[in-house]
Each structure stands twice: as structure tokens, then as C-alpha cells.
Amino acid sequence: MKQESEFIQMNHQNSTVVASHAAHDEDLLGKVKHLLSDSSGDQKITLLRDMMKTVLKLHDPDVDVLDIKILNRALKELRYGFKVFHPYQHIRKVSIYGSARTPQDDPNFQLASRFGRLLSERGFMVITGAGPGIMWAGHEGAGRAHSFGVNIMLPFEQAPNSLIAEDKKLVNLKYFFTRKLLFVKESHATVLFPGGFGTLDEGFEVLTLIQTGKTEPVPVVCLEAPGSDYWERWLEFIKEQLLPRGLISETDVMLLKVFHHEADAVEEIEQFYRNYHSIRYVGEKLVIRLQHALAPEEITRLNEEFQDVLVAGVFVQTAALPEEYDDTDVRDLPRLVFHYNRKDAGRLRQVIDRVNACRAVTSPAPFPS
């Protein structure tokens, strides 16, 4: 009787699970039909429909199951990561990289902790790989409330540190490429402490993305304790090996700076956003959004100093372009618009530095839209 009762109970549970799956599938089918029938022209709906078409094409017999597994996992990781960061999208964040093997008594560990603390005091949040060493130090300084963890699951060495473990701002990832995408997409500055292959990999990748225009310009800060020459030696290699061979441009070196004190590093990041807000392309035009309009004589000065970055025309200060009206959060900001040559990121960084050093006006006369 007992076995019969357990058998009946198991059948009931299975029937419940099947019914639940059927109801879920029916609900999912309804959402798909609604998505396909939506004629609003909404950009989000259009993109979702394109994604569905791409997914259906994966049913092709020539597509390997392993490829589908990679795409499935990557999509899930990115969706969840975007969800975690979304509530904090209006807070500037700084990515901190460095060795997981740096002990707590190392001056660079202590520097990273002080740096994280100063960042949080100035209103920034920090993003680290969530592991030990420099990553722990960054979280320790910034505090749990101001920290994100983007953890990579490895067979050794890496597990979320106790300062960020179980926090809602921790994301665990299988793939390095999804982790790197989150780091770059969500941060407004990159700070590198002495580290191994991983640190150098992340640093070179960020520099490459900025150099090639595949991501927005951000400050890249190499920070080390006083008395350390880690980054100076690394920079010597770049200047003595890459530059003379013509493997990089002379102005590419402008994309990074070396500091030995946390206050100087934070000041570098804050100065970058003194007037510069963000950047985007509208057709062939590069649009720099400004926090404050520039005085007319400053526009003249920009045109005198940076003609070499233009392929045509001049620097013009305007209101938001019609194509930017969908960006409601920044619609009222003044713009610096020009035809950038798209080949000298170091020189573009100098334009941004000049914009931040220029005299701004709080009540400008109306400028053309």
C-alpha cells in the first residue's frame, strides 16, 4: 500500500509539473504573438523581433549544439548583468583591476583600499572582479553599498570575496568576454594596479577599444604605491619598443597616465568629467555633450589648436541635434559638433582635456540647433 501511495503521489507531482510547463509555454506563446503583431514601430520591439529571427536561424542543422550553448549562456549572463547595473545607471563607476595575489600588507593593497574609499566619498561606485587581492582592497575601501562584483568562475584562485558575496550587485559569469563587456560598458574610468596577465590583458583591451573608437573615451589610470616602478617600466616598454617601430602613434600614449597617490588619481577622473559629459556619433558628425556651454573665444581657440582632427568644417557649439531628441536625459545639454577624422584617439583625448580646461559660461546666448 505504501508503494502504491508513493507511486500515485509521484504521478500527481509529474502531472502538476507537466501542467505547469504547458501553462508557461502557453503564456510564452502569447507573448511571442503579441511581439510579432506589435505595429508601434518602437525600436525595442523591432530589435527583439530581429533577435527572434536570429534565434530561429540557429535551428539550422549546420549549427553545432555547442555553439548554441555558448550563445544561450552568454545571452543569459548579459541579460542578468544589465539588470543588476540598471538601477545605478546614473551613478559614475570606476573599474579597478589588479592582482588577485596581492597580500594585505602590500603597499599597493593599502593604496587600492584608500583609493576605493576616496572614490565612494566623491560619489563614485567601484567595479572589481570580486576576488581577493586588489579586488578585495577596492571593495574594502568603497564599502559594500558602493561596490559591484563581476566574478569569473574559475577552477582555481577565484571566488567572490566575502565583502561582496551574496550581494545583489554581484554577477557570476562563465565567460571572460561577457565579463569584459560588462566592465567596459558600465564603467566611466579604468584604473590599473600592478598585476599579472589578467590585469595587463584588461588594460590593453581598454586601450585598444578607445584607440579604435569602439568605446567612448574614458580616463585610463595606472596607479601604484610610492616607490614602485611597475607602470614606469611597462610604459618604457611601450615607448621604447612599440613607438619607434611605428606600431602605435605618438599621441596614443596620451590615453593613459601614471600616478602614485589616490588623491591624484581621483582628481584625474573628476577632471575628465569637469565639463565633458558623454559622446556619440550622428551620421558623420561627432557630438560631445557638455555640462556647460563654452565661451565663444574658447570655440575659436579649439578651431585654432585642433584643425588636424577635422576632416572638414570647424568646431561648432549647438543645441541637441534632431537625431538626439530621443536621449531625453541629456537633451538640454549644449553640444560641441565636428567632423572627426576617427583615427587619432589620443588627439581626441586632448580635445576633451581642452574642453575641460576651457572657460565655461552658465547663461550663454542661444546657439543654433
C-alpha positions as YAML, in Angstrom:
chain: A
units: angstrom
residues:
- id: 1
  name: MET
  ca: [0.00, 0.00, 0.00]
- id: 2
  name: LYS
  ca: [2.82, 2.34, 0.86]
- id: 3
  name: GLN
  ca: [4.49, 1.79, -2.53]
- id: 4
  name: GLU
  ca: [1.16, 2.29, -4.30]
- id: 5
  name: SER
  ca: [0.61, 5.54, -2.40]
- id: 6
  name: GLU
  ca: [4.10, 6.82, -3.29]
- id: 7
  name: PHE
  ca: [3.51, 5.87, -6.94]
- id: 8
  name: ILE
  ca: [0.22, 7.80, -7.01]
- id: 9
  name: GLN
  ca: [1.87, 10.79, -5.34]
- id: 10
  name: MET
  ca: [4.76, 10.76, -7.83]
- id: 11
  name: ASN
  ca: [2.32, 10.61, -10.76]
- id: 12
  name: HIS
  ca: [0.41, 13.55, -9.31]
- id: 13
  name: GLN
  ca: [3.62, 15.57, -8.97]
- id: 14
  name: ASN
  ca: [4.62, 14.76, -12.54]
- id: 15
  name: SER
  ca: [1.17, 15.78, -13.80]
- id: 16
  name: THR
  ca: [1.47, 19.07, -11.90]
- id: 17
  name: VAL
  ca: [4.89, 19.76, -13.44]
- id: 18
  name: VAL
  ca: [3.61, 18.96, -16.95]
- id: 19
  name: ALA
  ca: [0.58, 21.22, -16.43]
- id: 20
  name: SER
  ca: [2.83, 23.99, -15.14]
- id: 21
  name: HIS
  ca: [5.14, 23.70, -18.17]
- id: 22
  name: ALA
  ca: [2.13, 23.74, -20.52]
- id: 23
  name: ALA
  ca: [0.78, 26.89, -18.89]
- id: 24
  name: HIS
  ca: [4.21, 28.51, -19.09]
- id: 25
  name: ASP
  ca: [4.54, 27.59, -22.77]
- id: 26
  name: GLU
  ca: [1.08, 28.97, -23.50]
- id: 27
  name: ASP
  ca: [1.97, 32.23, -21.77]
- id: 28
  name: LEU
  ca: [5.25, 32.39, -23.69]
- id: 29
  name: LEU
  ca: [3.48, 31.77, -26.99]
- id: 30
  name: GLY
  ca: [1.07, 34.59, -26.19]
- id: 31
  name: LYS
  ca: [3.95, 36.99, -25.59]
- id: 32
  name: VAL
  ca: [5.60, 35.98, -28.85]
- id: 33
  name: LYS
  ca: [2.36, 36.55, -30.79]
- id: 34
  name: HIS
  ca: [1.94, 39.96, -29.15]
- id: 35
  name: LEU
  ca: [5.52, 40.89, -30.04]
- id: 36
  name: LEU
  ca: [5.09, 39.84, -33.67]
- id: 37
  name: SER
  ca: [1.79, 41.69, -34.05]
- id: 38
  name: ASP
  ca: [3.03, 44.94, -32.47]
- id: 39
  name: SER
  ca: [2.99, 47.66, -35.14]
- id: 40
  name: SER
  ca: [4.03, 50.59, -32.96]
- id: 41
  name: GLY
  ca: [7.45, 50.89, -34.60]
- id: 42
  name: ASP
  ca: [9.05, 51.00, -31.16]
- id: 43
  name: GLN
  ca: [12.82, 50.44, -31.50]
- id: 44
  name: LYS
  ca: [12.93, 47.97, -28.62]
- id: 45
  name: ILE
  ca: [10.19, 45.84, -30.21]
- id: 46
  name: THR
  ca: [11.96, 45.94, -33.57]
- id: 47
  name: LEU
  ca: [15.23, 44.76, -32.04]
- id: 48
  name: LEU
  ca: [13.52, 41.95, -30.12]
- id: 49
  name: ARG
  ca: [11.89, 40.73, -33.33]
- id: 50
  name: ASP
  ca: [15.31, 40.73, -35.05]
- id: 51
  name: MET
  ca: [16.72, 38.70, -32.17]
- id: 52
  name: MET
  ca: [13.92, 36.17, -32.50]
- id: 53
  name: LYS
  ca: [14.71, 35.76, -36.21]
- id: 54
  name: THR
  ca: [18.36, 35.16, -35.34]
- id: 55
  name: VAL
  ca: [17.41, 32.54, -32.74]
- id: 56
  name: LEU
  ca: [15.22, 30.70, -35.25]
- id: 57
  name: LYS
  ca: [18.11, 30.57, -37.71]
- id: 58
  name: LEU
  ca: [20.09, 28.63, -35.09]
- id: 59
  name: HIS
  ca: [17.78, 25.69, -35.78]
- id: 60
  name: ASP
  ca: [19.81, 25.14, -38.96]
- id: 61
  name: PRO
  ca: [21.32, 21.62, -38.92]
- id: 62
  name: ASP
  ca: [24.75, 23.08, -39.69]
- id: 63
  name: VAL
  ca: [24.80, 24.92, -36.33]
- id: 64
  name: ASP
  ca: [26.56, 22.88, -33.66]
- id: 65
  name: VAL
  ca: [24.87, 22.32, -30.30]
- id: 66
  name: LEU
  ca: [27.97, 23.66, -28.52]
- id: 67
  name: ASP
  ca: [27.63, 26.95, -30.42]
- id: 68
  name: ILE
  ca: [24.03, 27.23, -29.25]
- id: 69
  name: LYS
  ca: [25.10, 26.51, -25.67]
- id: 70
  name: ILE
  ca: [27.63, 29.34, -25.83]
- id: 71
  name: LEU
  ca: [25.09, 31.80, -27.23]
- id: 72
  name: ASN
  ca: [22.44, 30.72, -24.72]
- id: 73
  name: ARG
  ca: [24.74, 31.13, -21.73]
- id: 74
  name: ALA
  ca: [26.19, 34.43, -22.96]
- id: 75
  name: LEU
  ca: [22.73, 35.92, -23.52]
- id: 76
  name: LYS
  ca: [21.61, 34.88, -20.03]
- id: 77
  name: GLU
  ca: [24.74, 36.31, -18.44]
- id: 78
  name: LEU
  ca: [24.46, 39.64, -20.23]
- id: 79
  name: ARG
  ca: [20.72, 39.97, -19.59]
- id: 80
  name: TYR
  ca: [21.22, 39.42, -15.88]
- id: 81
  name: GLY
  ca: [24.27, 41.69, -15.76]
- id: 82
  name: PHE
  ca: [22.39, 44.55, -17.46]
- id: 83
  name: LYS
  ca: [19.54, 44.06, -14.97]
- id: 84
  name: VAL
  ca: [21.92, 44.32, -12.00]
- id: 85
  name: PHE
  ca: [23.54, 47.52, -13.22]
- id: 86
  name: HIS
  ca: [20.39, 49.24, -14.50]
- id: 87
  name: PRO
  ca: [19.19, 50.79, -11.20]
- id: 88
  name: TYR
  ca: [22.58, 52.52, -10.86]
- id: 89
  name: GLN
  ca: [22.94, 53.76, -14.45]
- id: 90
  name: HIS
  ca: [23.07, 57.43, -13.43]
- id: 91
  name: ILE
  ca: [25.98, 56.93, -10.99]
- id: 92
  name: ARG
  ca: [29.50, 57.07, -12.38]
- id: 93
  name: LYS
  ca: [31.53, 53.92, -11.78]
- id: 94
  name: VAL
  ca: [35.23, 53.11, -11.83]
- id: 95
  name: SER
  ca: [36.60, 49.70, -12.81]
- id: 96
  name: ILE
  ca: [39.54, 48.59, -10.66]
- id: 97
  name: TYR
  ca: [41.93, 45.91, -11.95]
- id: 98
  name: GLY
  ca: [44.91, 44.38, -10.19]
- id: 99
  name: SER
  ca: [46.44, 41.16, -8.97]
- id: 100
  name: ALA
  ca: [44.34, 38.69, -7.00]
- id: 101
  name: ARG
  ca: [47.59, 37.66, -5.29]
- id: 102
  name: THR
  ca: [48.48, 40.99, -3.68]
- id: 103
  name: PRO
  ca: [48.66, 40.45, 0.12]
- id: 104
  name: GLN
  ca: [47.07, 42.83, 2.61]
- id: 105
  name: ASP
  ca: [50.43, 44.10, 3.86]
- id: 106
  name: ASP
  ca: [51.47, 45.17, 0.34]
- id: 107
  name: PRO
  ca: [51.53, 48.99, -0.11]
- id: 108
  name: ASN
  ca: [49.51, 48.58, -3.33]
- id: 109
  name: PHE
  ca: [46.74, 46.77, -1.41]
- id: 110
  name: GLN
  ca: [46.60, 49.63, 1.07]
- id: 111
  name: LEU
  ca: [46.66, 52.18, -1.76]
- id: 112
  name: ALA
  ca: [43.75, 50.40, -3.51]
- id: 113
  name: SER
  ca: [41.75, 50.47, -0.28]
- id: 114
  name: ARG
  ca: [42.36, 54.20, 0.21]
- id: 115
  name: PHE
  ca: [41.54, 54.81, -3.45]
- id: 116
  name: GLY
  ca: [38.22, 52.94, -3.18]
- id: 117
  name: ARG
  ca: [37.32, 54.90, -0.05]
- id: 118
  name: LEU
  ca: [38.08, 58.26, -1.67]
- id: 119
  name: LEU
  ca: [36.08, 57.31, -4.77]
- id: 120
  name: SER
  ca: [33.00, 56.49, -2.68]
- id: 121
  name: GLU
  ca: [33.40, 59.74, -0.75]
- id: 122
  name: ARG
  ca: [33.35, 61.61, -4.08]
- id: 123
  name: GLY
  ca: [30.16, 59.89, -5.23]
- id: 124
  name: PHE
  ca: [31.59, 57.12, -7.43]
- id: 125
  name: MET
  ca: [30.93, 53.39, -7.24]
- id: 126
  name: VAL
  ca: [33.57, 50.76, -7.93]
- id: 127
  name: ILE
  ca: [33.52, 47.62, -10.07]
- id: 128
  name: THR
  ca: [36.04, 44.85, -9.47]
- id: 129
  name: GLY
  ca: [36.40, 41.20, -10.40]
- id: 130
  name: ALA
  ca: [35.10, 40.35, -6.90]
- id: 131
  name: GLY
  ca: [38.13, 38.25, -5.98]
- id: 132
  name: PRO
  ca: [40.92, 38.63, -3.40]
- id: 133
  name: GLY
  ca: [43.95, 40.93, -3.52]
- id: 134
  name: ILE
  ca: [43.48, 44.32, -5.17]
- id: 135
  name: MET
  ca: [39.81, 43.49, -5.84]
- id: 136
  name: TRP
  ca: [39.19, 42.90, -2.13]
- id: 137
  name: ALA
  ca: [41.01, 46.14, -1.32]
- id: 138
  name: GLY
  ca: [38.86, 48.16, -3.71]
- id: 139
  name: HIS
  ca: [35.69, 46.78, -2.13]
- id: 140
  name: GLU
  ca: [37.06, 47.25, 1.37]
- id: 141
  name: GLY
  ca: [37.69, 50.93, 0.72]
- id: 142
  name: ALA
  ca: [34.49, 51.72, -1.18]
- id: 143
  name: GLY
  ca: [32.26, 49.64, 1.10]
- id: 144
  name: ARG
  ca: [29.67, 47.08, 0.11]
- id: 145
  name: ALA
  ca: [26.98, 49.65, -0.69]
- id: 146
  name: HIS
  ca: [29.22, 51.32, -3.29]
- id: 147
  name: SER
  ca: [30.65, 48.13, -4.84]
- id: 148
  name: PHE
  ca: [29.87, 45.86, -7.77]
- id: 149
  name: GLY
  ca: [31.43, 42.45, -8.28]
- id: 150
  name: VAL
  ca: [31.85, 40.93, -11.74]
- id: 151
  name: ASN
  ca: [33.16, 37.49, -10.85]
- id: 152
  name: ILE
  ca: [34.59, 34.98, -13.30]
- id: 153
  name: MET
  ca: [34.10, 31.33, -12.38]
- id: 154
  name: LEU
  ca: [37.50, 29.60, -12.48]
- id: 155
  name: PRO
  ca: [38.64, 26.15, -11.38]
- id: 156
  name: PHE
  ca: [41.17, 27.80, -9.04]
- id: 157
  name: GLU
  ca: [42.02, 31.08, -7.33]
- id: 158
  name: GLN
  ca: [38.79, 33.00, -7.91]
- id: 159
  name: ALA
  ca: [35.66, 33.04, -5.79]
- id: 160
  name: PRO
  ca: [33.62, 36.06, -4.70]
- id: 161
  name: ASN
  ca: [35.25, 37.70, -1.69]
- id: 162
  name: SER
  ca: [33.20, 37.93, 1.48]
- id: 163
  name: LEU
  ca: [32.80, 41.69, 1.11]
- id: 164
  name: ILE
  ca: [30.61, 41.28, -1.99]
- id: 165
  name: ALA
  ca: [29.43, 37.65, -1.76]
- id: 166
  name: GLU
  ca: [25.63, 37.28, -1.65]
- id: 167
  name: ASP
  ca: [25.23, 40.96, -2.52]
- id: 168
  name: LYS
  ca: [22.62, 41.85, -5.16]
- id: 169
  name: LYS
  ca: [25.34, 43.75, -7.03]
- id: 170
  name: LEU
  ca: [27.40, 40.61, -7.64]
- id: 171
  name: VAL
  ca: [27.32, 38.95, -11.07]
- id: 172
  name: ASN
  ca: [28.86, 35.49, -11.58]
- id: 173
  name: LEU
  ca: [29.99, 34.78, -15.14]
- id: 174
  name: LYS
  ca: [31.33, 31.78, -17.02]
- id: 175
  name: TYR
  ca: [32.82, 33.65, -19.96]
- id: 176
  name: PHE
  ca: [35.58, 36.25, -19.90]
- id: 177
  name: PHE
  ca: [34.11, 38.04, -22.92]
- id: 178
  name: THR
  ca: [30.78, 38.72, -21.19]
- id: 179
  name: ARG
  ca: [32.65, 39.87, -18.09]
- id: 180
  name: LYS
  ca: [34.83, 42.22, -20.12]
- id: 181
  name: LEU
  ca: [31.81, 43.64, -21.89]
- id: 182
  name: LEU
  ca: [30.15, 44.49, -18.56]
- id: 183
  name: PHE
  ca: [33.34, 46.08, -17.22]
- id: 184
  name: VAL
  ca: [33.75, 48.32, -20.27]
- id: 185
  name: LYS
  ca: [30.07, 49.13, -20.80]
- id: 186
  name: GLU
  ca: [29.31, 50.08, -17.22]
- id: 187
  name: SER
  ca: [32.45, 51.98, -16.15]
- id: 188
  name: HIS
  ca: [33.39, 55.62, -16.61]
- id: 189
  name: ALA
  ca: [37.08, 55.16, -15.82]
- id: 190
  name: THR
  ca: [39.61, 52.33, -15.76]
- id: 191
  name: VAL
  ca: [42.19, 52.08, -13.00]
- id: 192
  name: LEU
  ca: [45.02, 49.53, -13.18]
- id: 193
  name: PHE
  ca: [47.08, 48.42, -10.19]
- id: 194
  name: PRO
  ca: [50.15, 46.18, -10.61]
- id: 195
  name: GLY
  ca: [49.02, 42.74, -11.71]
- id: 196
  name: GLY
  ca: [49.68, 39.74, -13.90]
- id: 197
  name: PHE
  ca: [48.45, 38.56, -17.28]
- id: 198
  name: GLY
  ca: [44.81, 39.33, -16.47]
- id: 199
  name: THR
  ca: [45.48, 42.92, -15.43]
- id: 200
  name: LEU
  ca: [47.62, 43.60, -18.49]
- id: 201
  name: ASP
  ca: [45.03, 41.94, -20.70]
- id: 202
  name: GLU
  ca: [42.26, 44.16, -19.35]
- id: 203
  name: GLY
  ca: [44.42, 47.26, -19.62]
- id: 204
  name: PHE
  ca: [45.48, 46.62, -23.21]
- id: 205
  name: GLU
  ca: [41.92, 45.76, -24.19]
- id: 206
  name: VAL
  ca: [40.52, 49.02, -22.84]
- id: 207
  name: LEU
  ca: [43.29, 50.98, -24.56]
- id: 208
  name: THR
  ca: [42.62, 49.12, -27.82]
- id: 209
  name: LEU
  ca: [38.89, 49.83, -27.66]
- id: 210
  name: ILE
  ca: [39.50, 53.53, -27.04]
- id: 211
  name: GLN
  ca: [42.23, 53.71, -29.68]
- id: 212
  name: THR
  ca: [39.97, 52.14, -32.32]
- id: 213
  name: GLY
  ca: [36.88, 54.12, -31.33]
- id: 214
  name: LYS
  ca: [34.93, 51.02, -30.30]
- id: 215
  name: THR
  ca: [34.15, 52.51, -26.90]
- id: 216
  name: GLU
  ca: [33.79, 56.01, -25.51]
- id: 217
  name: PRO
  ca: [36.91, 57.80, -24.26]
- id: 218
  name: VAL
  ca: [37.45, 57.30, -20.53]
- id: 219
  name: PRO
  ca: [40.36, 58.03, -18.19]
- id: 220
  name: VAL
  ca: [42.83, 55.14, -18.01]
- id: 221
  name: VAL
  ca: [44.83, 55.46, -14.80]
- id: 222
  name: CYS
  ca: [47.83, 53.31, -13.85]
- id: 223
  name: LEU
  ca: [48.13, 53.54, -10.07]
- id: 224
  name: GLU
  ca: [50.95, 52.18, -7.93]
- id: 225
  name: ALA
  ca: [52.34, 52.80, -4.45]
- id: 226
  name: PRO
  ca: [55.13, 55.34, -3.96]
- id: 227
  name: GLY
  ca: [58.48, 53.71, -4.61]
- id: 228
  name: SER
  ca: [57.07, 51.23, -7.11]
- id: 229
  name: ASP
  ca: [58.17, 51.40, -10.74]
- id: 230
  name: TYR
  ca: [55.84, 48.72, -12.18]
- id: 231
  name: TRP
  ca: [53.96, 51.03, -14.52]
- id: 232
  name: GLU
  ca: [57.00, 53.17, -15.38]
- id: 233
  name: ARG
  ca: [58.83, 50.05, -16.60]
- id: 234
  name: TRP
  ca: [55.74, 48.96, -18.53]
- id: 235
  name: LEU
  ca: [55.46, 52.42, -20.11]
- id: 236
  name: GLU
  ca: [59.15, 52.30, -21.01]
- id: 237
  name: PHE
  ca: [58.50, 49.12, -22.98]
- id: 238
  name: ILE
  ca: [55.67, 50.83, -24.86]
- id: 239
  name: LYS
  ca: [57.74, 53.93, -25.63]
- id: 240
  name: GLU
  ca: [60.96, 52.08, -26.47]
- id: 241
  name: GLN
  ca: [59.55, 49.09, -28.36]
- id: 242
  name: LEU
  ca: [56.14, 49.96, -29.83]
- id: 243
  name: LEU
  ca: [56.56, 53.66, -30.60]
- id: 244
  name: PRO
  ca: [59.91, 53.58, -32.51]
- id: 245
  name: ARG
  ca: [58.62, 50.73, -34.68]
- id: 246
  name: GLY
  ca: [55.54, 52.74, -35.63]
- id: 247
  name: LEU
  ca: [53.25, 50.14, -34.04]
- id: 248
  name: ILE
  ca: [51.36, 52.89, -32.21]
- id: 249
  name: SER
  ca: [51.03, 56.63, -32.73]
- id: 250
  name: GLU
  ca: [52.86, 59.11, -30.52]
- id: 251
  name: THR
  ca: [49.56, 60.50, -29.26]
- id: 252
  name: ASP
  ca: [48.34, 57.01, -28.24]
- id: 253
  name: VAL
  ca: [50.48, 57.39, -25.13]
- id: 254
  name: MET
  ca: [48.17, 60.26, -24.14]
- id: 255
  name: LEU
  ca: [45.42, 57.70, -23.46]
- id: 256
  name: LEU
  ca: [46.87, 56.73, -20.07]
- id: 257
  name: LYS
  ca: [48.53, 58.36, -17.07]
- id: 258
  name: VAL
  ca: [50.60, 57.02, -14.15]
- id: 259
  name: PHE
  ca: [50.02, 58.11, -10.54]
- id: 260
  name: HIS
  ca: [51.34, 57.15, -7.11]
- id: 261
  name: HIS
  ca: [48.73, 58.70, -4.82]
- id: 262
  name: GLU
  ca: [44.99, 58.07, -4.60]
- id: 263
  name: ALA
  ca: [44.11, 61.79, -4.48]
- id: 264
  name: ASP
  ca: [45.89, 62.46, -7.78]
- id: 265
  name: ALA
  ca: [44.16, 59.51, -9.45]
- id: 266
  name: VAL
  ca: [40.71, 60.60, -8.27]
- id: 267
  name: GLU
  ca: [41.41, 64.17, -9.36]
- id: 268
  name: GLU
  ca: [42.30, 62.89, -12.84]
- id: 269
  name: ILE
  ca: [38.95, 61.11, -13.11]
- id: 270
  name: GLU
  ca: [36.97, 64.05, -11.75]
- id: 271
  name: GLN
  ca: [38.76, 66.49, -14.06]
- id: 272
  name: PHE
  ca: [37.83, 64.36, -17.06]
- id: 273
  name: TYR
  ca: [34.15, 64.96, -16.25]
- id: 274
  name: ARG
  ca: [34.54, 68.61, -15.22]
- id: 275
  name: ASN
  ca: [32.70, 69.73, -18.37]
- id: 276
  name: TYR
  ca: [32.73, 66.70, -20.67]
- id: 277
  name: HIS
  ca: [29.58, 64.62, -20.25]
- id: 278
  name: SER
  ca: [29.44, 61.99, -22.99]
- id: 279
  name: ILE
  ca: [29.91, 61.41, -26.70]
- id: 280
  name: ARG
  ca: [28.05, 59.95, -29.67]
- id: 281
  name: TYR
  ca: [28.04, 59.96, -33.45]
- id: 282
  name: VAL
  ca: [25.23, 61.43, -35.50]
- id: 283
  name: GLY
  ca: [25.93, 60.36, -39.05]
- id: 284
  name: GLU
  ca: [29.42, 61.63, -39.89]
- id: 285
  name: LYS
  ca: [29.40, 64.15, -37.06]
- id: 286
  name: LEU
  ca: [30.94, 63.56, -33.65]
- id: 287
  name: VAL
  ca: [28.91, 65.14, -30.87]
- id: 288
  name: ILE
  ca: [30.48, 65.92, -27.49]
- id: 289
  name: ARG
  ca: [27.88, 66.71, -24.86]
- id: 290
  name: LEU
  ca: [28.96, 69.39, -22.42]
- id: 291
  name: GLN
  ca: [27.85, 70.10, -18.86]
- id: 292
  name: HIS
  ca: [28.22, 73.85, -19.54]
- id: 293
  name: ALA
  ca: [28.44, 75.87, -22.74]
- id: 294
  name: LEU
  ca: [31.82, 77.23, -23.75]
- id: 295
  name: ALA
  ca: [32.60, 80.92, -24.16]
- id: 296
  name: PRO
  ca: [32.81, 81.98, -27.87]
- id: 297
  name: GLU
  ca: [36.53, 82.69, -27.64]
- id: 298
  name: GLU
  ca: [37.10, 79.11, -26.45]
- id: 299
  name: ILE
  ca: [35.46, 77.75, -29.61]
- id: 300
  name: THR
  ca: [37.80, 79.96, -31.65]
- id: 301
  name: ARG
  ca: [40.74, 78.59, -29.69]
- id: 302
  name: LEU
  ca: [39.67, 74.99, -30.32]
- id: 303
  name: ASN
  ca: [39.49, 75.67, -34.05]
- id: 304
  name: GLU
  ca: [43.00, 77.13, -33.98]
- id: 305
  name: GLU
  ca: [44.58, 74.27, -32.00]
- id: 306
  name: PHE
  ca: [42.82, 71.18, -33.32]
- id: 307
  name: GLN
  ca: [42.31, 71.63, -37.04]
- id: 308
  name: ASP
  ca: [44.26, 68.41, -37.58]
- id: 309
  name: VAL
  ca: [41.48, 66.26, -36.09]
- id: 310
  name: LEU
  ca: [38.91, 67.62, -38.56]
- id: 311
  name: VAL
  ca: [38.24, 66.19, -42.00]
- id: 312
  name: ALA
  ca: [36.07, 69.19, -42.90]
- id: 313
  name: GLY
  ca: [34.46, 72.25, -41.39]
- id: 314
  name: VAL
  ca: [35.06, 73.60, -37.90]
- id: 315
  name: PHE
  ca: [34.08, 73.01, -34.28]
- id: 316
  name: VAL
  ca: [30.56, 74.33, -33.74]
- id: 317
  name: GLN
  ca: [28.68, 74.71, -30.48]
- id: 318
  name: THR
  ca: [24.99, 73.81, -30.84]
- id: 319
  name: ALA
  ca: [21.91, 72.62, -29.04]
- id: 320
  name: ALA
  ca: [20.90, 68.95, -29.30]
- id: 321
  name: LEU
  ca: [20.65, 67.74, -32.89]
- id: 322
  name: PRO
  ca: [17.23, 66.47, -34.03]
- id: 323
  name: GLU
  ca: [18.55, 62.91, -34.11]
- id: 324
  name: GLU
  ca: [19.33, 63.18, -30.39]
- id: 325
  name: TYR
  ca: [15.84, 64.08, -29.17]
- id: 326
  name: ASP
  ca: [15.29, 60.51, -28.01]
- id: 327
  name: ASP
  ca: [18.07, 61.00, -25.44]
- id: 328
  name: THR
  ca: [15.78, 62.81, -23.02]
- id: 329
  name: ASP
  ca: [18.23, 62.74, -20.09]
- id: 330
  name: VAL
  ca: [20.79, 64.83, -21.98]
- id: 331
  name: ARG
  ca: [18.57, 66.72, -24.41]
- id: 332
  name: ASP
  ca: [19.16, 70.10, -22.75]
- id: 333
  name: LEU
  ca: [22.94, 69.90, -22.67]
- id: 334
  name: PRO
  ca: [24.98, 72.04, -25.09]
- id: 335
  name: ARG
  ca: [26.97, 70.22, -27.78]
- id: 336
  name: LEU
  ca: [30.33, 70.56, -29.48]
- id: 337
  name: VAL
  ca: [29.88, 69.16, -33.01]
- id: 338
  name: PHE
  ca: [32.60, 68.47, -35.57]
- id: 339
  name: HIS
  ca: [33.68, 66.09, -38.35]
- id: 340
  name: TYR
  ca: [36.31, 64.00, -36.53]
- id: 341
  name: ASN
  ca: [38.86, 62.08, -38.60]
- id: 342
  name: ARG
  ca: [38.25, 58.92, -36.49]
- id: 343
  name: LYS
  ca: [41.93, 57.95, -36.48]
- id: 344
  name: ASP
  ca: [43.63, 59.73, -33.58]
- id: 345
  name: ALA
  ca: [42.12, 58.84, -30.23]
- id: 346
  name: GLY
  ca: [45.00, 60.44, -28.34]
- id: 347
  name: ARG
  ca: [44.36, 63.74, -30.04]
- id: 348
  name: LEU
  ca: [40.63, 63.41, -29.32]
- id: 349
  name: ARG
  ca: [41.53, 62.93, -25.66]
- id: 350
  name: GLN
  ca: [43.44, 66.22, -25.87]
- id: 351
  name: VAL
  ca: [40.31, 67.90, -27.26]
- id: 352
  name: ILE
  ca: [38.37, 66.64, -24.25]
- id: 353
  name: ASP
  ca: [41.10, 67.86, -21.90]
- id: 354
  name: ARG
  ca: [40.96, 71.26, -23.56]
- id: 355
  name: VAL
  ca: [37.17, 71.35, -23.24]
- id: 356
  name: ASN
  ca: [37.50, 70.62, -19.53]
- id: 357
  name: ALA
  ca: [40.08, 73.40, -19.13]
- id: 358
  name: CYS
  ca: [38.10, 75.95, -21.17]
- id: 359
  name: ARG
  ca: [36.18, 78.78, -19.60]
- id: 360
  name: ALA
  ca: [32.52, 77.80, -19.42]
- id: 361
  name: VAL
  ca: [29.51, 80.11, -19.33]
- id: 362
  name: THR
  ca: [26.40, 79.28, -17.32]
- id: 363
  name: SER
  ca: [23.98, 81.56, -19.21]
- id: 364
  name: PRO
  ca: [25.02, 81.53, -22.86]
- id: 365
  name: ALA
  ca: [23.23, 83.31, -25.63]
- id: 366
  name: PRO
  ca: [21.10, 80.93, -27.68]
- id: 367
  name: PHE
  ca: [23.15, 78.95, -30.20]
- id: 368
  name: PRO
  ca: [21.94, 77.27, -33.38]
- id: 369
  name: SER
  ca: [20.32, 73.84, -33.29]
...
